[in-house]
Amino acid sequence: QTQRSPLWLSTASPGSVEENTNSAVRNLRGSSLAVIAFNLTRAAAVTAGTGLARATTATIRRKLINIPARTASSARRITLHLPENWPWETGWAHLFDHAFAPPSPTPT
């Protein structure tokens, strides 16, 4: 039975070991960002309170994240104009109010 040596002790050329390590680090960063995005999407769905807690990520993205709004800016203020009969307006407004609410006072 032969034993395999760890990656850093392999007989490959030094450049290929460095490339493999860099590739592994890039893959780890990418998967970490994907997990963070997934968790933030799930948290947004629960916070919106519109029955999306068990929805798929694509559904959450379609109903809460990809909003059909028109932006307007005036005097350093950005305004989002939502469609009049947009069915997910209440959930999105609840999520927005929760995310941008003033911080609660800390008890002393």
C-alpha positions in Angstrom: 0.0 0.0 0.0 1.5 3.3 -1.0 1.1 6.5 1.0 0.2 9.7 -0.7 2.2 12.8 0.2 0.4 16.0 1.1 0.1 18.7 -1.6 3.0 20.7 -0.2 5.3 17.7 -0.2 4.4 16.5 -3.7 7.0 16.0 -6.3 5.4 18.4 -8.7 7.1 21.6 -9.8 7.0 24.4 -7.2 4.9 26.6 -9.6 2.1 24.1 -9.9 1.8 23.8 -6.1 1.4 27.5 -5.8 -1.2 27.5 -8.6 -3.2 24.7 -6.9 -3.1 26.7 -3.6 -4.2 29.9 -5.3 -7.0 28.0 -7.0 -8.2 26.5 -3.8 -8.2 29.9 -2.1 -10.2 31.4 -4.9 -12.7 28.5 -4.7 -13.0 28.9 -1.0 -13.7 32.7 -1.3 -16.3 32.1 -4.0 -18.1 29.5 -2.0 -17.9 31.7 1.1 -19.5 34.6 -0.8 -22.2 32.3 -2.1 -23.1 31.1 1.4 -23.2 34.7 2.7 -25.5 35.7 -0.2 -27.7 32.7 0.4 -28.0 33.5 4.1 -28.8 37.1 3.5 -31.5 36.2 1.0 -33.1 33.8 3.5 -33.0 36.4 6.3 -34.6 39.0 4.0 -37.4 36.6 3.2 -38.1 35.9 6.8 -37.9 39.6 7.7 -40.3 40.6 4.9 -43.0 38.4 6.5 -44.9 37.6 3.4 -44.8 33.8 3.6 -41.5 33.5 1.8 -39.7 31.8 4.7 -39.8 28.5 2.9 -39.6 29.8 -0.7 -36.7 29.0 -3.0 -33.9 31.5 -3.6 -35.1 32.2 -7.1 -38.6 33.0 -5.8 -37.2 35.4 -3.1 -35.0 37.0 -5.7 -38.0 37.5 -8.1 -40.3 38.8 -5.5 -38.1 40.9 -3.1 -34.7 41.6 -4.7 -35.4 42.3 -8.4 -37.9 45.1 -7.8 -39.5 46.9 -10.8 -38.8 50.4 -9.5 -37.9 53.6 -11.2 -35.3 55.6 -9.4 -35.3 59.4 -9.2 -32.8 61.6 -7.4 -33.2 65.1 -6.2 -31.2 67.1 -3.7 -29.1 64.2 -2.5 -32.1 62.0 -2.0 -32.9 58.9 -3.9 -36.6 58.0 -4.4 -37.9 54.6 -5.6 -41.1 54.7 -7.5 -42.8 51.3 -7.2 -45.6 50.2 -9.5 -49.1 51.0 -8.2 -50.4 47.4 -7.9 -47.2 45.6 -7.3 -48.3 42.5 -5.3 -45.2 42.3 -3.0 -45.1 46.0 -2.0 -46.1 45.3 1.6 -43.4 42.7 2.1 -40.7 44.8 0.5 -41.8 47.9 2.4 -41.7 45.9 5.7 -38.2 44.6 4.8 -37.0 48.2 3.9 -38.4 49.7 7.1 -36.8 47.0 9.2 -33.4 47.4 7.5 -33.3 51.2 7.6 -35.1 51.8 10.9 -33.2 54.0 13.4 -31.3 51.9 16.0 -33.2 51.1 19.1 -31.9 52.8 22.3 -29.6 50.6 24.4 -30.8 50.2 28.0 -28.5 51.7 30.6 
